[in-house]
Protein backbone atom coordinates (compact mmCIF):
# COMPACT_ATOMS: atom_id res chain seq x y z
CA UNK A 1 0.00 0.00 0.00
CA UNK A 2 2.84 2.38 0.83
CA UNK A 3 5.93 3.31 -1.07
CA UNK A 4 8.10 3.27 2.07
CA UNK A 5 7.42 1.20 5.17
CA UNK A 6 10.17 2.03 7.62
CA UNK A 7 8.38 3.38 10.67
CA UNK A 8 8.59 1.34 13.87
CA UNK A 9 7.61 4.03 16.35
CA UNK A 10 5.77 7.31 15.89
CA UNK A 11 4.76 9.95 18.41
CA UNK A 12 1.91 12.44 18.45
CA UNK A 13 1.62 15.77 20.27
CA UNK A 14 -0.68 18.78 20.42
CA UNK A 15 0.66 22.30 20.60
CA UNK A 16 -0.53 25.90 20.72
CA UNK A 17 -4.14 26.77 21.47
CA UNK A 18 -6.45 23.84 22.13
CA UNK A 19 -9.28 23.16 19.71
CA UNK A 20 -12.34 20.88 19.88
CA UNK A 21 -11.54 17.75 17.89
CA UNK A 22 -7.90 17.43 18.90
CA UNK A 23 -8.76 14.32 20.91
CA UNK A 24 -10.49 12.81 17.89
CA UNK A 25 -7.28 13.44 15.93
CA UNK A 26 -5.10 11.84 18.62
CA UNK A 27 -7.44 8.83 18.58
CA UNK A 28 -7.12 8.51 14.81
CA UNK A 29 -3.32 8.72 14.93
CA UNK A 30 -3.02 6.11 17.67
CA UNK A 31 -5.37 3.62 16.07
CA UNK A 32 -3.99 4.10 12.56
CA UNK A 33 -0.48 3.44 13.84
CA UNK A 34 -1.60 0.30 15.67
CA UNK A 35 -3.53 -0.84 12.59
CA UNK A 36 -0.24 -0.65 10.68
CA UNK A 37 1.71 -2.51 13.40
CA UNK A 38 3.54 0.62 14.54
CA UNK A 39 4.18 1.48 18.17
CA UNK A 40 2.74 4.87 19.04
CA UNK A 41 3.72 7.28 21.79
CA UNK A 42 2.09 10.40 23.18
CA UNK A 43 4.09 13.51 24.07
CA UNK A 44 2.62 15.54 26.91
CA UNK A 45 2.47 19.34 26.71
CA UNK A 46 3.78 19.80 23.18
CA UNK A 47 7.35 20.88 22.53
CA UNK A 48 7.94 21.52 26.23
CA UNK A 49 7.19 17.88 26.99
CA UNK A 50 9.33 16.77 24.08
CA UNK A 51 12.32 18.56 25.57
CA UNK A 52 11.67 17.10 29.03
CA UNK A 53 11.06 13.58 27.79
CA UNK A 54 7.42 13.41 28.87
CA UNK A 55 6.77 10.64 26.37
CA UNK A 56 4.65 7.55 27.03
CA UNK A 57 3.43 4.50 25.13
CA UNK A 58 -0.17 4.57 23.97
CA UNK A 59 -2.48 1.65 23.20
CA UNK A 60 -5.87 1.49 21.54
CA UNK A 61 -7.56 1.68 24.94
CA UNK A 62 -5.60 4.86 25.70
CA UNK A 63 -7.90 6.73 23.34
CA UNK A 64 -11.18 5.03 24.21
CA UNK A 65 -14.09 7.36 24.95
CA UNK A 66 -12.27 10.58 24.00
CA UNK A 67 -13.68 11.34 20.55
CA UNK A 68 -16.47 13.44 22.10
CA UNK A 69 -14.24 15.34 24.54
CA UNK A 70 -13.02 18.89 24.02
CA UNK A 71 -9.51 20.00 24.88
CA UNK A 72 -6.60 17.59 24.48
CA UNK A 73 -5.67 14.60 26.64
CA UNK A 74 -2.02 15.25 25.73
CA UNK A 75 -2.28 18.83 27.05
CA UNK A 76 -0.65 21.81 25.37
CA UNK A 77 1.95 24.43 26.26
CA UNK A 78 4.08 27.18 24.77
CA UNK A 79 7.82 26.54 24.78
CA UNK A 80 10.31 29.38 24.62
CA UNK A 81 13.11 26.82 25.00
CA UNK A 82 12.14 25.04 21.77
CA UNK A 83 12.73 28.29 19.90
CA UNK A 84 16.45 27.84 20.63
CA UNK A 85 18.75 25.41 18.87
CA UNK A 86 19.81 23.95 22.22
CA UNK A 87 16.21 23.25 23.13
CA UNK A 88 15.49 21.57 19.81
CA UNK A 89 18.65 19.48 20.13
CA UNK A 90 17.54 18.27 23.55
CA UNK A 91 14.10 17.43 22.13
CA UNK A 92 15.72 15.41 19.35
CA UNK A 93 17.87 13.52 21.85
CA UNK A 94 14.76 12.64 23.84
CA UNK A 95 13.03 11.33 20.74
CA UNK A 96 16.07 9.24 19.84
CA UNK A 97 16.13 7.86 23.39
CA UNK A 98 12.64 6.50 22.76
CA UNK A 99 13.58 5.39 19.21
CA UNK A 100 10.90 7.61 17.66
CA UNK A 101 11.00 7.46 13.84
CA UNK A 102 8.38 10.09 13.01
CA UNK A 103 6.08 12.72 14.49
CA UNK A 104 2.50 13.84 14.06
CA UNK A 105 2.09 17.48 15.11
CA UNK A 106 -1.44 18.73 15.80
CA UNK A 107 -1.68 22.52 15.92
CA UNK A 108 -1.51 25.74 13.96
CA UNK A 109 1.12 27.81 12.18
CA UNK A 110 3.30 28.19 15.27
CA UNK A 111 3.37 24.42 15.71
CA UNK A 112 4.18 23.91 12.05
CA UNK A 113 6.91 26.56 12.13
CA UNK A 114 8.62 24.69 14.95
CA UNK A 115 8.20 21.35 13.16
CA UNK A 116 9.61 22.77 9.92
CA UNK A 117 12.77 24.06 11.61
CA UNK A 118 13.10 20.84 13.61
CA UNK A 119 13.01 18.78 10.42
CA UNK A 120 15.51 21.04 8.66
CA UNK A 121 17.99 20.77 11.54
CA UNK A 122 17.60 17.14 12.59
CA UNK A 123 15.72 15.40 9.78
CA UNK A 124 12.90 14.14 11.98
CA UNK A 125 10.01 13.21 9.63
CA UNK A 126 6.91 15.14 10.66
CA UNK A 127 3.39 15.43 9.27
CA UNK A 128 0.99 18.00 10.71
CA UNK A 129 -2.76 18.09 11.32
CA UNK A 130 -4.42 21.54 11.27
CA UNK A 131 -5.73 22.08 14.80
CA UNK A 132 -6.93 25.65 15.41
CA UNK A 133 -10.33 27.28 15.75
CA UNK A 134 -9.27 30.23 13.58
CA UNK A 135 -9.43 28.35 10.24
CA UNK A 136 -6.52 30.46 9.02
CA UNK A 137 -4.22 27.75 7.67
CA UNK A 138 -3.60 27.49 3.95
CA UNK A 139 -3.98 24.04 2.41
CA UNK A 140 -7.22 22.91 4.02
CA UNK A 141 -10.79 24.12 3.62
CA UNK A 142 -11.39 23.82 7.36
CA UNK A 143 -9.27 23.36 10.45
CA UNK A 144 -10.00 21.10 13.41
CA UNK A 145 -12.11 23.01 15.95
CA UNK A 146 -13.37 25.72 13.63
CA UNK A 147 -16.85 24.31 13.07
CA UNK A 148 -17.39 23.80 16.80
CA UNK A 149 -16.18 27.33 17.58
CA UNK A 150 -18.57 28.82 15.02
CA UNK A 151 -21.50 26.87 16.43
CA UNK A 152 -20.56 27.85 20.00
CA UNK A 153 -20.46 31.51 18.97
CA UNK A 154 -23.72 31.16 17.06
CA UNK A 155 -25.53 29.69 20.05
CA UNK A 156 -24.40 32.64 22.17
CA UNK A 157 -25.36 35.15 19.48
CA UNK A 158 -28.87 33.67 19.26
CA UNK A 159 -29.32 34.14 23.00
CA UNK A 160 -27.93 37.66 22.89
CA UNK A 161 -30.34 38.47 20.07
CA UNK A 162 -33.26 37.52 22.34
CA UNK A 163 -32.29 40.01 25.03
CA UNK A 164 -31.25 42.64 22.48
CA UNK A 165 -34.69 42.42 20.89
CA UNK A 166 -36.45 42.54 24.26
CA UNK A 167 -34.72 45.79 25.23
CA UNK A 168 -34.24 47.46 21.82
CA UNK A 169 -30.49 47.29 22.25
CA UNK A 170 -27.39 47.21 20.07
CA UNK A 171 -25.00 44.46 21.09
CA UNK A 172 -21.34 44.40 20.09
CA UNK A 173 -20.23 40.77 20.33
CA UNK A 174 -16.53 39.97 20.20
CA UNK A 175 -15.43 36.59 18.88
CA UNK A 176 -11.95 35.11 18.56
CA UNK A 177 -9.83 35.84 15.51
CA UNK A 178 -6.66 37.84 16.08
CA UNK A 179 -5.57 37.65 12.45
CA UNK A 180 -8.54 35.87 10.89
CA UNK A 181 -12.20 36.77 10.62
CA UNK A 182 -13.53 33.33 9.70
CA UNK A 183 -15.35 32.76 13.00
CA UNK A 184 -16.79 36.27 12.87
CA UNK A 185 -18.05 36.08 9.29
CA UNK A 186 -19.62 32.64 9.59
CA UNK A 187 -21.25 33.19 12.97
CA UNK A 188 -22.34 36.67 11.84
CA UNK A 189 -24.07 35.33 8.74
CA UNK A 190 -25.62 32.44 10.68
CA UNK A 191 -26.72 34.75 13.48
CA UNK A 192 -28.21 37.41 11.23
CA UNK A 193 -25.80 40.14 12.34
CA UNK A 194 -26.24 43.61 10.87
CA UNK A 195 -22.49 44.25 10.79
CA UNK A 196 -19.42 41.99 10.85
CA UNK A 197 -15.99 43.52 11.45
CA UNK A 198 -12.99 41.40 10.45
CA UNK A 199 -9.24 42.02 10.02
CA UNK A 200 -9.39 41.16 6.32
CA UNK A 201 -11.58 44.13 5.37
CA UNK A 202 -11.79 47.71 6.59
CA UNK A 203 -15.02 48.73 8.29
CA UNK A 204 -14.88 52.26 9.68
CA UNK A 205 -16.72 53.62 12.70
CA UNK A 206 -18.60 55.93 10.33
CA UNK A 207 -19.84 52.91 8.37
CA UNK A 208 -20.95 51.19 11.57
CA UNK A 209 -22.88 54.28 12.66
CA UNK A 210 -24.49 54.66 9.23
CA UNK A 211 -25.69 51.05 9.23
CA UNK A 212 -27.08 51.30 12.76
CA UNK A 213 -28.90 54.54 11.98
CA UNK A 214 -30.42 52.99 8.85
CA UNK A 215 -31.65 50.17 11.04
CA UNK A 216 -33.38 52.64 13.36
CA UNK A 217 -35.05 54.36 10.39
CA UNK A 218 -36.26 50.94 9.25
CA UNK A 219 -37.69 50.37 12.77
CA UNK A 220 -35.31 47.57 13.68
CA UNK A 221 -35.84 46.70 17.33
CA UNK A 222 -32.27 45.45 17.80
CA UNK A 223 -28.93 45.14 16.08
CA UNK A 224 -25.98 42.80 16.44
CA UNK A 225 -22.44 43.80 15.52
CA UNK A 226 -19.92 40.94 15.40
CA UNK A 227 -16.31 41.98 15.98
CA UNK A 228 -13.29 39.76 15.39
CA UNK A 229 -10.83 40.47 18.20
CA UNK A 230 -8.15 41.50 15.69
CA UNK A 231 -10.16 44.13 13.81
CA UNK A 232 -8.22 47.25 12.87
CA UNK A 233 -10.65 49.53 14.75
CA UNK A 234 -9.97 47.72 18.02
CA UNK A 235 -11.83 45.19 20.14
CA UNK A 236 -15.58 45.25 20.74
CA UNK A 237 -15.29 47.42 23.86
CA UNK A 238 -13.17 50.02 22.03
CA UNK A 239 -15.48 50.11 19.02
CA UNK A 240 -18.64 50.34 21.13
CA UNK A 241 -17.12 53.28 23.03
CA UNK A 242 -16.32 55.10 19.78
CA UNK A 243 -19.88 54.58 18.52
CA UNK A 244 -21.38 55.80 21.81
CA UNK A 245 -19.23 58.93 21.71
CA UNK A 246 -20.48 59.75 18.19
CA UNK A 247 -24.18 58.95 18.58
CA UNK A 248 -27.16 59.54 20.81
CA UNK A 249 -30.13 57.40 21.69
CA UNK A 250 -28.53 53.99 21.17
CA UNK A 251 -28.66 51.53 24.07
CA UNK A 252 -25.33 49.75 23.56
CA UNK A 253 -24.00 46.67 25.33
CA UNK A 254 -20.83 44.61 24.82
CA UNK A 255 -20.28 40.87 25.18
CA UNK A 256 -16.91 39.18 24.76
CA UNK A 257 -17.30 35.45 24.17
CA UNK A 258 -13.64 34.64 24.82
CA UNK A 259 -12.37 31.15 25.49
CA UNK A 260 -15.74 29.40 25.57
CA UNK A 261 -15.18 29.15 21.82
CA UNK A 262 -12.25 26.80 22.36
CA UNK A 263 -14.05 24.34 24.60
CA UNK A 264 -16.91 21.91 24.38
CA UNK A 265 -17.73 18.68 22.63
CA UNK A 266 -16.68 18.82 18.96
CA UNK A 267 -19.28 18.76 16.21
CA UNK A 268 -19.61 15.83 13.85
CA UNK A 269 -17.77 17.81 11.17
CA UNK A 270 -14.80 18.44 13.45
CA UNK A 271 -14.67 14.81 14.59
CA UNK A 272 -14.68 13.57 11.00
CA UNK A 273 -12.11 16.12 9.82
CA UNK A 274 -9.86 15.26 12.77
CA UNK A 275 -10.18 11.55 12.03
CA UNK A 276 -9.41 11.99 8.33
CA UNK A 277 -6.35 14.15 8.90
CA UNK A 278 -5.09 11.96 11.76
CA UNK A 279 -5.22 8.90 9.53
CA UNK A 280 -3.71 10.93 6.69
CA UNK A 281 -0.80 12.03 8.87
CA UNK A 282 0.24 8.47 9.75
CA UNK A 283 -0.26 7.26 6.19
CA UNK A 284 1.78 10.22 5.00
CA UNK A 285 4.67 9.23 7.26
CA UNK A 286 4.46 5.66 5.97
CA UNK A 287 4.57 6.99 2.42
CA UNK A 288 7.79 8.87 3.13
CA UNK A 289 6.27 12.34 3.42
CA UNK A 290 7.68 14.92 5.79
CA UNK A 291 7.39 18.60 6.65
CA UNK A 292 3.86 18.62 5.25
CA UNK A 293 0.37 19.11 6.62
CA UNK A 294 -2.50 16.71 6.00
CA UNK A 295 -5.62 18.72 5.12
CA UNK A 296 -8.91 18.34 3.30
CA UNK A 297 -9.71 20.41 0.20
CA UNK A 298 -12.80 19.86 -1.91
CA UNK A 299 -13.48 16.82 0.29
CA UNK A 300 -10.18 15.20 -0.70
CA UNK A 301 -7.21 14.52 1.56
CA UNK A 302 -4.22 16.60 0.43
CA UNK A 303 -0.70 17.29 1.68
CA UNK A 304 0.62 20.85 1.80
CA UNK A 305 4.25 21.78 2.56
CA UNK A 306 4.62 23.41 5.96
CA UNK A 307 6.16 26.43 4.26
CA UNK A 308 2.98 27.04 2.26
CA UNK A 309 0.66 26.27 5.17
CA UNK A 310 2.52 28.84 7.27
CA UNK A 311 3.22 31.62 4.76
CA UNK A 312 0.37 31.62 2.26
CA UNK A 313 -2.76 33.62 2.97
CA UNK A 314 -6.23 32.13 3.23
CA UNK A 315 -8.53 35.07 2.45
CA UNK A 316 -12.22 35.23 3.26
CA UNK A 317 -14.28 34.87 0.10
CA UNK A 318 -15.79 38.13 -1.16
CA UNK A 319 -19.13 36.35 -1.46
CA UNK A 320 -19.30 35.97 2.32
CA UNK A 321 -18.63 39.67 2.86
CA UNK A 322 -21.38 40.48 0.36
CA UNK A 323 -23.81 38.17 2.15
CA UNK A 324 -23.61 40.29 5.29
CA UNK A 325 -24.37 43.49 3.38
CA UNK A 326 -27.26 42.01 1.44
CA UNK A 327 -28.95 40.23 4.34
CA UNK A 328 -28.58 43.00 6.93
CA UNK A 329 -30.97 45.51 5.27
Secondary structure, 3 states (H helix, E strand, C coil): CCCCCCCCEEEEEECCCCCCCHHHHHHHHHHHHHHCCCEEEEECCHHHHHHHCCEEEECHHHHCCCCCCCCCCCCCCCCCHHHCHHHHHHHHHHHHHCCCCEEEEEECHHHHHHHHHHHHHHCCEEEEEEECCCCCCCCCCCCECHHHHHHHHHHHHHHHHHHHHHHCCEEEEEECCCCCCHHHHHHHHHCCCCEEECCCCCCCHHHHHHHHHHHHHCCCCCEEEEEECCCCCCCHHHHHHHHHHHCCCCCEEEEECHHHHCCCCCCHHHHHHHHHHHHHHHHHHHCCCCCEEEEEECCEEEEEEHHHHHHCCCCCCHHHHHHHHHHCC
